[in-house]
């Protein structure tokens, strides 16, 4: 059980590190997606 927990903690640490390193690249993509989704929703609302 301790082995599984240690592997989980190691994986979690690596994943968080990777996300932290990629954050500058992911932020514009996420923000762009949110803006596009909002604009598309507004266009659909205006067409009705």
N, C-alpha and C positions, 0 to 999 in steps of 0.2 A: 504494500500500500504506500509506503514511504517513497518507493521508487517511482510510482505513478505520479505522486504529488510533486516530487522533484522535477520530473520530466515536464509536467504541466507548468510549473513555475518557470522553468527554463524556456519553454515554448512561448509563454505569455511575455516574458522579458524580451525575447527576440522579436516577437510580433510588434510590441509597443515601440521598440527601437526602430524597426523598419518603418512603421507608420510615422514616427517622429522625423525620420530622415526624409521621407517622401512628402511630408506635410506642405512644404512650399509649392510642390507641383500639384498636389491634390486640391488645395484650397481654390485655385482659379477654376478648376474643372467642376467642383461641387457648386461653387457660386454661379458659374455659367449655367449649369443645369437647373438650378433653382430659378434663375432669372428667365431662362427659356420657358420653363414650365409655367411660370407666372404669366409671361407674355402670351403664351398659347392659350391659357385659361381665359385671359382677358379678351383675346380675339374671338374665342368661341362665344363668350358671354355677349359681346357686342353684335355678333352676327344674328343672334336670336332676336 
